[in-house]
Amino acid sequence: MILALGPWSVRLADTGPVSAAFWRLLLALPVLAGFAMATRQRLVLARGPLLAMVGAGVFFAIDLASWHLGIERTRLANATLFGNSGSLVLMAWGLIAMGRGPRGGEWAAIASALTGAAILMGRSLDIGARTLAGDVFSVAAGLFYVGYLLLLQRSRATLGSWSLLFWASAAGAPVLLAFAVGMGEPVWPGSHGGHWWPLITLALGSQVLGQGLLVYALRHFSPLMIGLALLTQPAVGVLAGWFAFGEMLSPMDGLGLVLVSAALVLARLGERA
Protein backbone atom coordinates (compact mmCIF):
# COMPACT_ATOMS: atom_id res chain seq x y z
CA MET A 1 0.00 0.00 0.00
CA ILE A 2 2.85 2.37 0.82
CA LEU A 3 4.52 1.73 -2.54
CA ALA A 4 1.23 2.34 -4.36
CA LEU A 5 0.85 5.77 -2.72
CA GLY A 6 4.25 6.93 -4.01
CA PRO A 7 2.81 8.29 -7.29
CA TRP A 8 0.58 10.62 -5.26
CA SER A 9 3.71 12.28 -3.81
CA VAL A 10 5.27 12.50 -7.28
CA ARG A 11 2.22 14.40 -8.56
CA LEU A 12 2.37 16.82 -5.59
CA ALA A 13 6.12 17.46 -5.72
CA ASP A 14 7.25 20.95 -6.73
CA THR A 15 9.95 19.54 -9.00
CA GLY A 16 10.05 17.64 -12.27
CA PRO A 17 9.13 13.93 -12.11
CA VAL A 18 12.71 12.73 -12.64
CA SER A 19 13.94 15.25 -10.05
CA ALA A 20 11.45 13.77 -7.59
CA ALA A 21 13.01 10.34 -8.19
CA PHE A 22 16.45 11.85 -7.48
CA TRP A 23 15.28 13.26 -4.14
CA ARG A 24 13.57 9.94 -3.32
CA LEU A 25 16.95 8.21 -3.42
CA LEU A 26 19.13 11.00 -2.01
CA LEU A 27 16.98 11.79 1.03
CA ALA A 28 16.71 8.11 1.89
CA LEU A 29 20.50 7.53 2.00
CA PRO A 30 21.19 8.66 5.61
CA VAL A 31 18.29 6.57 6.93
CA LEU A 32 19.34 3.48 4.94
CA ALA A 33 22.95 3.86 6.11
CA GLY A 34 21.78 4.21 9.71
CA PHE A 35 19.67 1.05 9.51
CA ALA A 36 22.56 -0.84 7.86
CA MET A 37 24.99 0.13 10.62
CA ALA A 38 22.44 -0.54 13.37
CA THR A 39 21.99 -4.09 12.06
CA ARG A 40 25.76 -4.56 11.50
CA GLN A 41 25.51 -4.84 7.72
CA ARG A 42 28.73 -3.91 5.96
CA LEU A 43 28.80 -0.80 3.79
CA VAL A 44 32.40 -1.21 2.55
CA LEU A 45 32.27 -3.50 -0.48
CA ALA A 46 34.85 -5.31 -2.56
CA ARG A 47 35.30 -4.35 -6.20
CA GLY A 48 33.06 -7.09 -7.64
CA PRO A 49 29.97 -6.49 -5.46
CA LEU A 50 30.46 -2.73 -5.77
CA LEU A 51 30.40 -2.88 -9.58
CA ALA A 52 27.27 -5.05 -9.43
CA MET A 53 25.61 -2.48 -7.16
CA VAL A 54 26.55 0.36 -9.50
CA GLY A 55 25.02 -1.49 -12.44
CA ALA A 56 21.89 -2.26 -10.43
CA GLY A 57 21.64 1.37 -9.36
CA VAL A 58 21.79 2.55 -12.99
CA PHE A 59 18.96 0.19 -13.96
CA PHE A 60 16.97 1.29 -10.90
CA ALA A 61 17.50 4.95 -11.82
CA ILE A 62 16.24 4.42 -15.39
CA ASP A 63 13.30 2.45 -13.99
CA LEU A 64 12.35 5.31 -11.65
CA ALA A 65 12.86 7.97 -14.33
CA SER A 66 10.59 6.11 -16.77
CA TRP A 67 7.97 5.39 -14.13
CA HIS A 68 7.84 8.96 -12.78
CA LEU A 69 7.48 10.31 -16.33
CA GLY A 70 4.62 7.85 -16.79
CA ILE A 71 2.97 8.94 -13.53
CA GLU A 72 2.87 12.53 -14.79
CA ARG A 73 1.23 11.52 -18.08
CA THR A 74 -1.29 8.77 -17.38
CA ARG A 75 -3.76 7.67 -14.72
CA LEU A 76 -2.33 6.45 -11.41
CA ALA A 77 -4.00 3.05 -11.86
CA ASN A 78 -2.33 2.50 -15.25
CA ALA A 79 1.07 3.72 -14.06
CA THR A 80 0.96 1.47 -10.99
CA LEU A 81 -0.14 -1.60 -12.93
CA PHE A 82 2.25 -1.27 -15.87
CA GLY A 83 5.10 -0.32 -13.56
CA ASN A 84 4.68 -3.70 -11.85
CA SER A 85 4.67 -5.71 -15.07
CA GLY A 86 8.11 -7.16 -14.32
CA SER A 87 6.65 -10.56 -13.36
CA LEU A 88 5.64 -11.19 -16.97
CA VAL A 89 9.05 -10.13 -18.24
CA LEU A 90 10.76 -12.41 -15.71
CA MET A 91 8.56 -15.27 -16.91
CA ALA A 92 9.62 -14.60 -20.51
CA TRP A 93 13.26 -14.32 -19.45
CA GLY A 94 13.00 -17.70 -17.70
CA LEU A 95 11.56 -19.31 -20.84
CA ILE A 96 14.41 -17.92 -22.94
CA ALA A 97 16.97 -19.16 -20.40
CA MET A 98 15.41 -22.65 -20.50
CA GLY A 99 15.29 -22.59 -24.30
CA ARG A 100 11.62 -23.55 -24.60
CA GLY A 101 8.32 -22.03 -25.59
CA PRO A 102 5.34 -21.18 -23.32
CA ARG A 103 3.11 -23.95 -21.96
CA GLY A 104 -0.42 -24.12 -20.56
CA GLY A 105 -0.87 -21.34 -18.02
CA GLU A 106 2.03 -19.40 -19.50
CA TRP A 107 0.12 -18.98 -22.76
CA ALA A 108 -2.90 -17.87 -20.74
CA ALA A 109 -0.79 -15.30 -18.88
CA ILE A 110 0.62 -13.88 -22.12
CA ALA A 111 -2.81 -13.71 -23.80
CA SER A 112 -4.42 -12.12 -20.75
CA ALA A 113 -1.63 -9.55 -20.42
CA LEU A 114 -1.70 -8.55 -24.08
CA THR A 115 -5.50 -8.26 -24.13
CA GLY A 116 -5.66 -6.25 -20.92
CA ALA A 117 -2.79 -3.97 -21.97
CA ALA A 118 -4.43 -3.37 -25.35
CA ILE A 119 -7.68 -2.36 -23.64
CA LEU A 120 -5.97 0.01 -21.20
CA MET A 121 -3.72 1.58 -23.82
CA GLY A 122 -6.65 1.94 -26.22
CA ARG A 123 -8.60 3.76 -23.52
CA SER A 124 -5.59 5.99 -22.85
CA LEU A 125 -5.34 6.81 -26.56
CA ASP A 126 -9.02 7.82 -26.47
CA ILE A 127 -8.10 10.38 -23.81
CA GLY A 128 -5.04 11.64 -25.71
CA ALA A 129 -1.57 10.83 -27.02
CA ARG A 130 -0.04 12.10 -23.77
CA THR A 131 -1.77 9.44 -21.66
CA LEU A 132 -0.72 6.72 -24.09
CA ALA A 133 2.88 7.93 -23.79
CA GLY A 134 2.49 7.67 -20.01
CA ASP A 135 1.47 4.01 -20.36
CA VAL A 136 4.52 3.34 -22.56
CA PHE A 137 6.86 4.99 -20.03
CA SER A 138 5.33 2.85 -17.26
CA VAL A 139 5.80 -0.36 -19.25
CA ALA A 140 9.44 0.63 -19.92
CA ALA A 141 9.87 1.10 -16.17
CA GLY A 142 8.76 -2.49 -15.61
CA LEU A 143 11.38 -3.69 -18.11
CA PHE A 144 14.23 -1.81 -16.46
CA TYR A 145 13.13 -3.00 -13.01
CA VAL A 146 13.69 -6.56 -14.21
CA GLY A 147 17.27 -5.65 -15.15
CA TYR A 148 17.71 -4.22 -11.66
CA LEU A 149 16.44 -7.44 -10.04
CA LEU A 150 18.58 -9.70 -12.22
CA LEU A 151 21.75 -7.77 -11.33
CA LEU A 152 20.91 -8.00 -7.62
CA GLN A 153 20.29 -11.75 -7.52
CA ARG A 154 23.91 -12.73 -6.86
CA SER A 155 24.52 -9.89 -4.39
CA ARG A 156 21.50 -10.77 -2.25
CA ALA A 157 23.31 -13.85 -0.93
CA THR A 158 26.17 -11.81 0.60
CA LEU A 159 24.71 -8.37 1.31
CA GLY A 160 22.12 -7.38 3.90
CA SER A 161 18.90 -5.76 2.74
CA TRP A 162 19.70 -2.28 4.09
CA SER A 163 23.22 -2.34 2.63
CA LEU A 164 21.80 -3.42 -0.71
CA LEU A 165 19.21 -0.64 -0.75
CA PHE A 166 21.83 1.93 0.32
CA TRP A 167 24.23 1.15 -2.53
CA ALA A 168 21.50 0.85 -5.16
CA SER A 169 20.19 4.26 -4.08
CA ALA A 170 23.67 5.83 -3.92
CA ALA A 171 24.50 4.61 -7.43
CA GLY A 172 21.15 5.64 -8.90
CA ALA A 173 20.89 9.17 -7.47
CA PRO A 174 23.63 10.80 -9.64
CA VAL A 175 22.16 9.20 -12.77
CA LEU A 176 18.74 10.65 -11.99
CA LEU A 177 20.23 14.09 -11.27
CA ALA A 178 22.02 14.04 -14.64
CA PHE A 179 18.77 13.07 -16.40
CA ALA A 180 16.79 15.80 -14.63
CA VAL A 181 19.33 18.52 -15.42
CA GLY A 182 19.66 17.35 -19.01
CA MET A 183 15.87 17.50 -19.45
CA GLY A 184 15.76 21.02 -18.00
CA GLU A 185 13.55 20.03 -15.08
CA PRO A 186 13.31 22.15 -11.91
CA VAL A 187 15.39 20.23 -9.37
CA TRP A 188 15.30 22.31 -6.18
CA PRO A 189 11.86 22.17 -4.50
CA GLY A 190 10.17 25.39 -3.52
CA SER A 191 11.22 27.31 -6.63
CA HIS A 192 7.54 27.77 -7.52
CA GLY A 193 6.13 28.22 -4.03
CA GLY A 194 6.08 24.50 -3.18
CA HIS A 195 7.56 22.63 -0.22
CA TRP A 196 9.65 19.60 0.77
CA TRP A 197 6.96 17.41 2.31
CA PRO A 198 5.99 15.44 -0.83
CA LEU A 199 9.66 14.57 -1.43
CA ILE A 200 10.30 13.62 2.20
CA THR A 201 7.15 11.48 2.15
CA LEU A 202 8.29 9.85 -1.10
CA ALA A 203 11.77 9.07 0.29
CA LEU A 204 10.66 7.76 3.69
CA GLY A 205 7.53 6.06 2.35
CA SER A 206 8.52 4.47 -0.97
CA GLN A 207 12.27 4.03 -0.57
CA VAL A 208 12.68 3.31 3.16
CA LEU A 209 9.38 1.85 4.39
CA GLY A 210 8.01 0.44 1.14
CA GLN A 211 11.22 -1.11 -0.20
CA GLY A 212 12.42 -1.96 3.32
CA LEU A 213 9.25 -3.86 4.25
CA LEU A 214 9.27 -5.62 0.90
CA VAL A 215 12.87 -6.80 1.31
CA TYR A 216 12.11 -7.89 4.90
CA ALA A 217 9.05 -9.84 3.76
CA LEU A 218 11.12 -11.74 1.19
CA ARG A 219 12.69 -13.68 4.06
CA HIS A 220 9.36 -14.95 5.35
CA PHE A 221 7.11 -15.54 2.33
CA SER A 222 7.32 -17.27 -1.04
CA PRO A 223 7.70 -15.24 -4.26
CA LEU A 224 4.13 -16.29 -5.13
CA MET A 225 2.71 -14.77 -1.93
CA ILE A 226 4.81 -11.61 -2.38
CA GLY A 227 3.63 -11.25 -5.98
CA LEU A 228 -0.02 -11.67 -5.03
CA ALA A 229 0.31 -9.13 -2.22
CA LEU A 230 1.89 -6.62 -4.60
CA LEU A 231 -1.19 -6.91 -6.82
CA THR A 232 -3.03 -4.78 -4.27
CA GLN A 233 -1.11 -1.81 -5.68
CA PRO A 234 -3.35 -1.18 -8.72
CA ALA A 235 -6.41 -1.15 -6.45
CA VAL A 236 -4.76 1.40 -4.17
CA GLY A 237 -3.72 3.38 -7.25
CA VAL A 238 -7.34 3.47 -8.47
CA LEU A 239 -8.55 4.79 -5.10
CA ALA A 240 -5.74 7.36 -4.86
CA GLY A 241 -6.35 8.58 -8.41
CA TRP A 242 -10.08 8.94 -7.75
CA PHE A 243 -9.72 10.57 -4.32
CA ALA A 244 -6.88 13.00 -5.09
CA PHE A 245 -7.25 13.76 -8.78
CA GLY A 246 -10.79 12.78 -9.76
CA GLU A 247 -9.61 10.06 -12.16
CA MET A 248 -12.58 7.84 -13.01
CA LEU A 249 -12.36 4.39 -14.60
CA SER A 250 -14.93 2.98 -17.02
CA PRO A 251 -16.10 -0.69 -16.99
CA MET A 252 -13.70 -1.35 -19.89
CA ASP A 253 -10.81 0.11 -17.86
CA GLY A 254 -11.79 -2.23 -15.04
CA LEU A 255 -11.76 -5.19 -17.42
CA GLY A 256 -8.27 -4.28 -18.61
CA LEU A 257 -7.01 -3.99 -15.03
CA VAL A 258 -8.48 -7.40 -14.16
CA LEU A 259 -6.94 -9.09 -17.21
CA VAL A 260 -3.44 -7.73 -16.60
CA SER A 261 -3.68 -8.53 -12.87
CA ALA A 262 -4.78 -12.08 -13.72
CA ALA A 263 -1.77 -12.39 -16.03
CA LEU A 264 0.55 -11.34 -13.19
CA VAL A 265 -1.03 -13.98 -10.92
CA LEU A 266 -0.52 -16.66 -13.59
CA ALA A 267 3.08 -15.55 -14.06
CA ARG A 268 3.71 -15.87 -10.32
CA LEU A 269 2.17 -19.34 -10.34
CA GLY A 270 4.59 -20.22 -13.13
CA GLU A 271 7.50 -18.97 -11.01
CA ARG A 272 6.51 -21.40 -8.24
CA ALA A 273 6.53 -24.29 -10.72
SVG drawing of the C-alpha trace seen along z (x, -y; Angstrom):
<svg xmlns="http://www.w3.org/2000/svg" viewBox="-19 -31 57 58">
<polyline fill="none" stroke="black" stroke-width="0.4" points="0.0,0.0 2.9,-2.4 4.5,-1.7 1.2,-2.3 0.9,-5.8 4.2,-6.9 2.8,-8.3 0.6,-10.6 3.7,-12.3 5.3,-12.5 2.2,-14.4 2.4,-16.8 6.1,-17.5 7.3,-21.0 9.9,-19.5 10.1,-17.6 9.1,-13.9 12.7,-12.7 13.9,-15.2 11.4,-13.8 13.0,-10.3 16.5,-11.9 15.3,-13.3 13.6,-9.9 17.0,-8.2 19.1,-11.0 17.0,-11.8 16.7,-8.1 20.5,-7.5 21.2,-8.7 18.3,-6.6 19.3,-3.5 23.0,-3.9 21.8,-4.2 19.7,-1.0 22.6,0.8 25.0,-0.1 22.4,0.5 22.0,4.1 25.8,4.6 25.5,4.8 28.7,3.9 28.8,0.8 32.4,1.2 32.3,3.5 34.9,5.3 35.3,4.3 33.1,7.1 30.0,6.5 30.5,2.7 30.4,2.9 27.3,5.1 25.6,2.5 26.5,-0.4 25.0,1.5 21.9,2.3 21.6,-1.4 21.8,-2.5 19.0,-0.2 17.0,-1.3 17.5,-5.0 16.2,-4.4 13.3,-2.5 12.3,-5.3 12.9,-8.0 10.6,-6.1 8.0,-5.4 7.8,-9.0 7.5,-10.3 4.6,-7.9 3.0,-8.9 2.9,-12.5 1.2,-11.5 -1.3,-8.8 -3.8,-7.7 -2.3,-6.4 -4.0,-3.0 -2.3,-2.5 1.1,-3.7 1.0,-1.5 -0.1,1.6 2.2,1.3 5.1,0.3 4.7,3.7 4.7,5.7 8.1,7.2 6.7,10.6 5.6,11.2 9.1,10.1 10.8,12.4 8.6,15.3 9.6,14.6 13.3,14.3 13.0,17.7 11.6,19.3 14.4,17.9 17.0,19.2 15.4,22.7 15.3,22.6 11.6,23.5 8.3,22.0 5.3,21.2 3.1,23.9 -0.4,24.1 -0.9,21.3 2.0,19.4 0.1,19.0 -2.9,17.9 -0.8,15.3 0.6,13.9 -2.8,13.7 -4.4,12.1 -1.6,9.6 -1.7,8.6 -5.5,8.3 -5.7,6.2 -2.8,4.0 -4.4,3.4 -7.7,2.4 -6.0,0.0 -3.7,-1.6 -6.6,-1.9 -8.6,-3.8 -5.6,-6.0 -5.3,-6.8 -9.0,-7.8 -8.1,-10.4 -5.0,-11.6 -1.6,-10.8 0.0,-12.1 -1.8,-9.4 -0.7,-6.7 2.9,-7.9 2.5,-7.7 1.5,-4.0 4.5,-3.3 6.9,-5.0 5.3,-2.9 5.8,0.4 9.4,-0.6 9.9,-1.1 8.8,2.5 11.4,3.7 14.2,1.8 13.1,3.0 13.7,6.6 17.3,5.7 17.7,4.2 16.4,7.4 18.6,9.7 21.8,7.8 20.9,8.0 20.3,11.8 23.9,12.7 24.5,9.9 21.5,10.8 23.3,13.9 26.2,11.8 24.7,8.4 22.1,7.4 18.9,5.8 19.7,2.3 23.2,2.3 21.8,3.4 19.2,0.6 21.8,-1.9 24.2,-1.1 21.5,-0.9 20.2,-4.3 23.7,-5.8 24.5,-4.6 21.2,-5.6 20.9,-9.2 23.6,-10.8 22.2,-9.2 18.7,-10.7 20.2,-14.1 22.0,-14.0 18.8,-13.1 16.8,-15.8 19.3,-18.5 19.7,-17.3 15.9,-17.5 15.8,-21.0 13.6,-20.0 13.3,-22.2 15.4,-20.2 15.3,-22.3 11.9,-22.2 10.2,-25.4 11.2,-27.3 7.5,-27.8 6.1,-28.2 6.1,-24.5 7.6,-22.6 9.6,-19.6 7.0,-17.4 6.0,-15.4 9.7,-14.6 10.3,-13.6 7.2,-11.5 8.3,-9.9 11.8,-9.1 10.7,-7.8 7.5,-6.1 8.5,-4.5 12.3,-4.0 12.7,-3.3 9.4,-1.9 8.0,-0.4 11.2,1.1 12.4,2.0 9.3,3.9 9.3,5.6 12.9,6.8 12.1,7.9 9.0,9.8 11.1,11.7 12.7,13.7 9.4,14.9 7.1,15.5 7.3,17.3 7.7,15.2 4.1,16.3 2.7,14.8 4.8,11.6 3.6,11.3 0.0,11.7 0.3,9.1 1.9,6.6 -1.2,6.9 -3.0,4.8 -1.1,1.8 -3.4,1.2 -6.4,1.2 -4.8,-1.4 -3.7,-3.4 -7.3,-3.5 -8.6,-4.8 -5.7,-7.4 -6.4,-8.6 -10.1,-8.9 -9.7,-10.6 -6.9,-13.0 -7.3,-13.8 -10.8,-12.8 -9.6,-10.1 -12.6,-7.8 -12.4,-4.4 -14.9,-3.0 -16.1,0.7 -13.7,1.3 -10.8,-0.1 -11.8,2.2 -11.8,5.2 -8.3,4.3 -7.0,4.0 -8.5,7.4 -6.9,9.1 -3.4,7.7 -3.7,8.5 -4.8,12.1 -1.8,12.4 0.5,11.3 -1.0,14.0 -0.5,16.7 3.1,15.6 3.7,15.9 2.2,19.3 4.6,20.2 7.5,19.0 6.5,21.4 6.5,24.3"/>
</svg>
